[in-house]
């Protein structure tokens, strides 16, 4: 690849061939859908976060974290929280400008929400967000983007034709149902062999070139605006071009010259042409480390292409002393997908509880109150169910009444099992807290039974579940009960314990065996997770299991096609 080929943009052409419906996973389409969702429901916090993080707003992650924290503190939805953030001294002036831009767009779009035809509203929204003109310097990407937005418009026109009395709110709800699952939710594909270093360098160059052109288009579109951070925007754009020159030089380095030697020489030459601010941005880039890591994987290379944040999310990590405050749920979330952990525990994007989540909470609360009040009869247990159900957000729809019937049957079986088992329950909702390395682990065990079999005193740690049962084999890599066993030893001085999940709706107890190696394995996992969080390593690890239950798919880049 020559330097002229690098500098020359590809000719504009027709949109690339796509699978039917795949346009709905494109970034610009998901941006439009996020705006539609937040306009009809301002409590859709994940949609608001996507709109803030993406063009034309591009609020930095650290400012997102500040705004979300302020909204939570004042018990406001995120849109109202943004209005309050403009007056907050914690939000820097350049972030206030971006927030003000969001609120202006929100006000102008909301004013037309119920006054124009749904398909017309969508078309105007796309124009307001400047989507049709973003990739000015990348003709093929521009063609693909125009095609995807036209398909979205056609989908809206078709919906309105089929539903003449429909509103924009109806269209938004319809579009939310037709978005296909992310590619991560399909069957796992066989991993391709790692390409040789030179091929990987060319791949990185190609990806960087696309990102550079997109970045420059965004920066150019903002130069006409009065902003406090224009100089910073321009400096980031200049550095991306310098990195493009760097990769061009590396591809054409003399035969036999080592990559690290060539990097040092090229960096010296490029740094001589930078301003102090550009030098700082250039020297904090992760690109060199990625290129030198010949064993690096695709995620590491992709991470080098992400525009760097100037500010750390460190103040928003759940710190306790020199380490972190962690629970079994935190550890499971991070291991399943670090980006989901970031959304849930660092940015703390609010989510609405599902019917099944509220149902599970009701069952747990009934059992907790039944045992804490030292109740004895089934009638008392079912009476508690009625009380807790009324106080929950569950109602009397046919489906909710069906869940009530399942809860009654399950609690009746639970009560019968409780009287028939030889084990003696001794603690309920028992809390624990202990240190593991620099980290502080805390949580609660639903029930602890004293086992009367044998001469040695044994305890069984039981965690209630209202989900579908899993077998012991499926739970082989489960960490929750192993962590509870370690907590029982460290916090309660119970040297020996057994563990089991009790699936309440199925009246099924599944013991999860453990051995002496579990404590060492749990310690290693906790330390690895802690290191990843403290290092702010939050790359997504998409999978069918994680993505299917994730509340943040609208804001997740891994869900884009």
C-alpha positions in Angstrom: 0.0 0.0 0.0 1.5 3.3 -1.1 1.3 6.7 0.5 -0.9 7.9 -2.4 -3.3 5.1 -1.8 -3.5 5.9 1.9 -4.3 9.6 1.3 -6.8 9.0 -1.5 -10.4 8.3 -0.5 -12.1 5.5 -2.3 -14.5 6.5 -5.0 -18.2 6.8 -4.1 -20.2 3.8 -5.0 -23.5 2.1 -4.4 -24.3 0.9 -0.9 -22.7 -2.4 0.0 -24.8 -5.6 0.0 -26.4 -6.2 3.4 -28.5 -8.9 5.0 -32.2 -8.0 5.2 -32.8 -5.9 8.3 -29.1 -5.5 9.0 -29.4 -1.7 8.4 -31.2 -1.5 11.7 -28.0 -2.4 13.5 -26.0 0.5 11.9 -24.8 3.2 14.2 -26.8 6.1 12.6 -30.0 4.1 12.6 -29.6 3.2 16.3 -28.9 6.9 17.0 -32.2 7.8 15.5 -34.0 5.0 17.3 -32.4 6.1 20.6 -33.7 9.7 20.1 -37.2 8.4 19.3 -37.3 6.3 22.4 -36.1 9.1 24.8 -38.6 11.6 23.3 -41.5 9.4 24.1 -40.1 8.2 27.4 -37.5 10.3 29.2 -37.0 7.5 31.7 -35.3 5.5 29.0 -31.9 6.3 30.5 -29.8 4.1 28.2 -31.3 5.8 25.1 -30.5 9.2 26.6 -26.9 8.1 27.3 -26.5 7.0 23.7 -27.8 10.3 22.4 -25.4 12.2 24.7 -22.4 10.1 23.8 -22.9 10.0 20.1 -22.7 12.9 17.5 -23.8 15.6 17.4 -23.4 15.9 21.2 -20.5 13.7 22.1 -20.5 14.3 25.9 -17.4 12.8 27.4 -17.7 9.8 29.6 -16.6 11.5 32.8 -19.2 14.3 32.3 -21.8 11.6 31.6 -21.0 10.1 34.9 -21.3 13.5 36.7 -24.7 14.1 35.1 -26.1 10.7 35.9 -24.9 11.0 39.5 -26.6 14.4 39.8 -29.8 13.1 38.4 -29.8 10.1 40.7 -29.1 12.3 43.7 -32.0 14.6 42.9 -34.3 11.7 41.9 -34.8 13.1 38.4 -35.1 11.4 35.1 -31.9 11.9 33.0 -33.5 14.6 30.8 -34.5 16.7 33.8 -31.2 15.9 35.3 -29.5 17.5 32.3 -31.4 20.7 32.9 -30.2 20.8 36.5 -26.6 20.0 35.4 -26.3 23.2 33.4 -26.4 25.1 36.8 -24.1 22.6 38.6 -20.6 23.8 39.5 -19.5 20.2 39.1 -20.1 20.3 35.4 -17.3 22.1 33.4 -18.3 24.8 30.9 -17.5 22.9 27.8 -19.7 20.0 29.0 -22.5 22.5 29.7 -22.3 23.7 26.1 -22.8 20.1 24.9 -25.7 19.5 27.3 -27.3 22.8 26.2 -27.1 21.6 22.6 -28.8 18.3 23.6 -31.6 20.2 25.4 -32.1 22.5 22.4 -32.5 19.5 20.1 -34.7 17.8 22.6 -37.0 20.8 22.9 -37.4 21.4 19.2 -38.1 17.7 18.5 -40.5 17.4 21.4 -42.5 20.4 20.1 -43.3 18.4 17.0 -43.8 15.0 18.5 -47.6 15.2 18.4 -48.1 17.7 15.6 -46.6 16.2 12.5 -47.0 12.9 10.7 -44.7 10.1 12.2 -42.7 9.6 9.0 -42.2 13.3 8.6 -41.2 13.6 12.2 -38.5 10.9 11.7 -37.2 12.6 8.6 -36.9 15.9 10.3 -35.2 14.3 13.3 -32.5 12.8 11.1 -31.9 16.3 9.6 -31.8 17.9 13.0 -29.1 15.5 14.1 -27.1 16.1 11.0 -26.9 12.4 10.1 -27.0 12.8 6.4 -23.8 14.9 6.3 -21.5 13.3 8.8 -19.0 11.3 6.7 -18.2 14.0 4.2 -14.8 12.7 3.5 -15.7 9.0 3.2 -17.9 8.6 0.1 -18.6 4.9 0.4 -19.5 5.2 4.0 -21.7 8.2 3.1 -23.5 6.1 0.5 -24.1 3.3 3.0 -25.3 5.7 5.6 -27.7 7.4 3.2 -29.1 4.0 2.2 -29.6 2.9 5.8 -31.4 6.1 6.7 -33.6 5.8 3.6 -34.5 2.3 4.5 -35.5 3.5 8.0 -37.7 6.2 6.4 -39.3 3.6 4.1 -40.0 1.5 7.2 -41.7 4.5 8.8 -43.7 5.3 5.6 -44.8 1.6 5.4 -46.0 1.6 9.0 -48.0 4.9 8.6 -49.6 3.5 5.4 -50.6 0.3 7.2 -51.8 2.3 10.3 -53.2 5.6 9.1 -54.2 6.8 12.6 -50.9 6.0 14.2 -48.9 8.6 16.1 -45.1 9.2 16.3 -45.3 7.4 19.7 -46.8 4.4 18.0 -44.1 4.5 15.4 -41.3 4.7 18.1 -42.8 1.7 19.9 -43.1 -0.2 16.6 -39.4 0.5 15.7 -38.3 -0.7 19.1 -39.9 -4.1 18.3 -38.3 -4.6 14.9 -34.7 -4.0 15.8 -32.9 -7.4 15.3 -30.8 -9.0 18.0 -27.1 -8.0 18.0 -24.7 -10.2 16.1 -23.4 -11.4 19.4 -26.6 -13.2 20.1 -26.2 -15.7 17.2 -24.3 -19.0 17.4 -20.6 -18.7 18.2 -18.4 -18.6 15.1 -15.2 -20.5 14.8 -12.3 -18.1 15.5 -10.2 -17.3 12.4 -6.4 -17.7 12.6 -4.4 -14.6 13.6 -3.0 -12.8 10.5 0.7 -12.1 10.3 2.1 -8.8 11.8 2.2 -7.0 8.4 -1.4 -7.8 7.6 -2.4 -6.7 11.0 -0.6 -3.4 10.5 -2.5 -2.9 7.2 -5.8 -3.8 9.0 -5.1 -1.2 11.7 -4.2 1.4 9.1 -7.5 0.8 7.2 -9.6 1.0 10.4 -7.7 4.1 11.6 -8.2 5.8 8.2 -11.9 5.4 8.5 -12.0 6.6 12.0 -9.8 9.7 11.1 -12.1 10.7 8.3 -15.1 10.3 10.5 -13.5 12.3 13.3 -12.5 15.1 10.9 -16.0 15.3 9.5 -17.4 15.7 13.0 -14.8 18.3 14.0 -15.4 20.3 10.8 -19.1 20.3 11.4 -18.6 22.0 14.8 -16.1 24.7 13.8 -18.9 27.2 13.0 -20.2 26.9 16.6 -18.9 29.0 19.5 -17.4 26.4 21.8 -14.9 26.5 24.6 -13.2 23.2 23.5 -12.7 23.9 19.8 -8.9 24.0 20.3 -9.0 20.6 22.0 -11.2 19.2 19.1 -8.8 20.4 16.5 -5.8 19.0 18.4 -7.3 15.6 18.6 -8.0 15.7 14.8 -4.4 16.7 14.1 -3.1 13.9 16.2 -5.2 11.4 14.3 -3.7 12.6 11.1 -0.2 12.3 12.6 -1.0 8.7 13.5 -2.1 8.1 9.9 1.3 9.4 8.8 3.0 7.2 11.3 1.3 4.0 10.0 2.1 5.0 6.4 5.8 5.4 7.3 5.8 2.1 9.2 4.4 0.2 6.2 7.1 1.6 4.0 10.0 1.3 6.4 13.3 -0.1 4.9 13.3 -3.9 4.6 14.8 -5.6 7.6 14.2 -2.6 10.0 12.6 -3.6 13.3 9.2 -2.1 14.1 10.3 -0.7 17.5 13.3 1.0 15.9 11.2 2.5 13.1 8.6 3.7 15.7 11.2 5.6 17.7 12.5 7.4 14.6 9.0 8.3 13.2 7.8 9.5 16.6 10.7 11.8 17.0 10.1 13.4 13.6 6.4 13.8 14.1 6.7 15.2 17.6 8.9 18.0 16.2 5.9 19.3 14.4 3.4 19.3 17.2 2.1 22.0 19.7 2.4 21.2 23.4 -1.3 20.1 23.6 -0.9 17.9 20.5 2.3 16.4 21.9 0.5 15.4 25.1 -2.4 13.7 23.2 0.1 12.0 20.9 2.3 10.6 23.7 -0.7 9.2 25.6 -1.9 7.2 22.6 -2.1 3.4 23.0 -1.4 2.9 19.3 2.4 2.1 19.7 1.8 -0.5 22.4 -0.8 -2.1 20.2 1.4 -2.3 17.1 4.3 -3.7 19.1 2.2 -6.4 20.7 2.5 -9.0 17.9 0.4 -11.4 20.0 -2.3 -8.8 20.6 -5.9 -9.7 19.7 -8.5 -7.9 17.7 -10.0 -6.2 20.8 -6.7 -4.6 21.7 -6.3 -3.2 18.2 -9.8 -1.9 18.1 -9.2 -0.2 21.5 -6.3 1.8 20.0 -8.7 3.3 17.5 -11.1 4.6 20.1 -10.7 8.4 20.7 -9.0 8.9 24.0 -10.7 10.4 27.0 -8.8 13.3 28.6 -10.4 12.6 32.0 -10.5 9.4 34.0 -13.6 7.7 35.4 -11.5 6.9 38.5 -13.6 9.1 40.9 -16.7 7.2 39.9 -15.3 3.7 40.6 -16.8 2.0 43.7 -13.7 2.6 45.8 -13.2 1.6 49.4 -9.8 2.4 50.7 -7.1 1.4 48.2 -9.3 -1.2 46.6 -12.9 -1.6 45.5 -16.2 -2.4 47.2 -17.4 -5.6 45.4 -20.3 -8.1 45.6 -20.8 -11.4 43.9 -23.1 -9.7 41.5 -20.5 -7.1 40.6 -17.9 -9.9 39.9 -20.4 -11.9 37.8 -21.4 -8.8 35.8 -17.8 -7.8 35.0 -16.8 -11.4 34.1 -19.8 -11.7 31.7 -19.2 -8.2 30.1 -16.9 -5.5 31.4 -18.8 -2.8 29.4 -22.0 -3.8 31.1 -20.3 -3.4 34.5 -19.3 0.1 33.4 -22.8 1.0 32.4 -24.4 -0.5 35.6 -21.8 0.2 38.3 -19.6 3.1 37.2 -21.8 5.3 35.1 -24.8 3.8 37.0 -27.3 4.3 34.1 -30.8 3.8 35.6 -32.9 1.0 34.4 -36.5 0.0 34.8 -37.2 -3.2 36.6 -38.9 -5.9 34.5 -42.0 -7.8 35.6 -39.9 -10.8 36.3 -37.4 -8.9 38.4 -40.2 -7.4 40.5 -41.7 -10.8 40.8 -38.4 -12.3 42.1 -38.0 -9.5 44.6 -41.5 -10.1 45.9 -40.8 -13.8 46.5 -37.5 -13.0 48.3 -39.2 -10.4 50.5 -42.0 -12.8 51.4 -39.5 -15.5 52.5 -37.3 -12.9 54.4 -40.3 -11.5 56.3 -41.8 -14.9 57.0 -38.6 -16.0 58.7 -37.7 -12.7 60.4 -41.2 -12.5 62.0 -40.9 -16.1 63.2 -44.1 -17.0 61.4 -45.1 -20.7 61.4 -48.2 -21.4 59.2 -48.8 -21.5 55.5 -51.6 -19.1 55.9 -49.2 -16.5 57.4 -46.9 -17.0 54.4 -49.6 -16.5 51.9 -51.0 -13.5 53.8 -47.5 -11.9 53.5 -47.5 -12.6 49.8 -50.7 -10.5 49.5 -49.2 -7.7 51.5 -45.9 -7.6 49.6 -47.6 -8.0 46.2 -49.8 -4.9 46.9 -46.8 -2.8 47.8 -44.9 -3.9 44.7 -45.4 -2.4 41.3 -47.2 -5.7 40.2 -50.9 -5.4 39.3 -53.7 -7.6 38.2 -53.2 -8.1 34.5 -53.8 -11.7 33.3 -50.1 -12.4 33.2 -49.5 -10.9 36.6 -52.3 -12.9 38.1 -50.7 -16.0 36.5 -47.5 -15.1 38.3 -49.4 -14.7 41.5 -50.8 -18.2 41.1 -47.2 -19.5 40.5 -46.0 -17.7 43.7 -48.8 -19.2 45.8 -48.1 -22.8 44.6 -44.3 -22.3 45.0 -44.6 -20.9 48.5 -46.9 -23.8 49.5 -44.3 -26.3 48.3 -41.6 -24.3 50.1 -43.5 -24.4 53.4 -44.1 -28.2 53.1 -40.4 -28.8 52.3 -39.4 -26.6 55.3 -41.3 -28.8 57.7 -40.1 -32.1 56.2 -36.3 -31.5 56.0 -34.1 -32.6 58.8 -31.9 -29.5 58.5 -32.5 -26.6 60.9 -32.5 -23.1 59.4 -30.4 -20.9 61.7 -29.9 -17.6 59.8 -31.8 -15.7 57.1 -30.5 -12.8 55.0 -27.2 -13.0 56.9 -24.8 -10.2 55.9 -21.1 -10.6 55.4 -18.2 -8.3 54.8 -14.5 -9.2 54.6 -11.3 -8.1 52.8 -9.7 -10.0 50.0 -6.4 -8.5 49.0 -7.1 -4.8 48.8 -10.8 -5.3 48.1 -13.8 -5.2 50.3 -16.3 -8.0 49.6 -19.9 -7.7 50.9 -23.3 -9.4 50.5 -26.0 -11.4 52.0 -26.8 -15.1 52.1 -30.5 -15.9 51.8 -30.5 -18.8 54.3 -28.0 -20.8 56.3 -29.1 -24.3 57.5 -27.4 -26.3 60.3 -27.1 -29.9 59.0 -27.7 -32.5 61.7 -26.3 -35.5 59.8 -23.0 -36.9 61.0 -20.8 -36.1 64.0 -19.2 -33.0 62.5 -21.2 -29.8 62.6 -21.9 -28.7 59.0 -23.7 -25.7 57.6 -25.4 -25.3 54.2 -25.5 -21.9 52.5 -28.7 -21.5 50.4 -29.4 -18.9 47.7 -33.0 -18.5 46.5 -33.6 -18.3 42.7 -36.8 -17.6 40.8 -35.2 -18.3 37.4 -35.2 -21.5 35.5 -33.2 -24.3 37.2 -29.6 -25.1 36.2 -27.9 -28.4 36.7 -24.7 -28.8 38.8 -22.8 -29.2 35.6 -24.1 -25.9 34.2 -23.1 -24.3 37.5 -19.5 -25.6 37.4 -18.0 -22.2 36.7 -20.4 -20.3 39.0 -18.6 -18.1 41.5 -21.4 -16.9 43.7 -21.7 -19.8 46.1 -17.9 -20.3 46.2 -17.6 -16.7 47.3 -20.3 -17.2 49.9 -18.3 -20.2 51.3 -15.2 -18.1 51.5 -17.3 -15.4 53.2 -18.6 -17.9 55.7 -15.0 -18.8 56.6 -13.6 -15.3 56.7 -16.5 -13.3 58.2 -18.4 -15.9 60.3 -15.5 -18.4 61.1 -17.5 -21.3 59.7 -14.7 -23.5 58.5 -16.8 -26.0 56.7 -19.9 -25.5 54.7 -22.0 -26.9 51.8 -23.7 -24.7 49.2 -26.9 -25.0 47.1 -29.3 -23.1 45.0 -33.0 -23.5 45.8 -35.1 -22.8 42.7 -38.3 -21.7 44.4 -40.8 -22.0 41.6 -39.7 -25.6 40.8 -39.2 -26.7 44.4 -35.7 -27.9 43.4 -32.5 -27.7 45.4 -29.3 -28.1 43.4 -26.2 -28.6 45.5 -23.0 -27.1 44.1 -20.0 -29.2 45.2 -16.8 -27.4 46.1 -13.2 -28.4 47.0 -10.2 -26.9 48.7 -9.0 -25.3 45.5 -12.1 -23.1 45.3 -10.9 -20.5 47.8 -7.7 -20.0 45.8 -9.6 -19.8 42.5 -12.1 -17.3 43.9 -9.3 -15.2 45.3 -7.6 -15.1 41.9 -10.8 -14.2 40.1 -11.6 -11.4 42.5 -8.1 -9.9 42.1 -8.3 -10.2 38.3 -11.6 -8.5 38.3 -10.4 -5.8 40.6 -7.4 -5.1 38.5 -9.5 -4.8 35.4 -11.9 -2.3 37.0 -9.1 -0.2 38.6 -7.4 -0.2 35.2 -10.7 0.9 33.6 -10.7 -2.0 31.2 -14.3 -1.9 30.0 -14.3 -3.5 26.6 -17.4 -5.4 25.6 -17.3 -9.2 25.5 -20.6 -10.0 23.6 -22.2 -13.4 23.9 -25.7 -14.8 23.6 -26.0 -15.3 27.4 -24.9 -11.8 28.3 -26.5 -9.8 25.5 -30.0 -11.5 25.8 -30.5 -10.1 29.4 -28.6 -6.8 29.0 -30.5 -3.6 29.7 -28.0 -1.4 27.8 -28.1 -2.8 24.2 -29.3 0.5 22.7 -26.1 2.2 24.0 -23.7 -0.7 23.4 -21.3 -0.4 20.4 -21.0 -4.2 20.2 -24.7 -4.4 19.1 -24.0 -2.4 16.0 -23.6 -4.1 12.6 
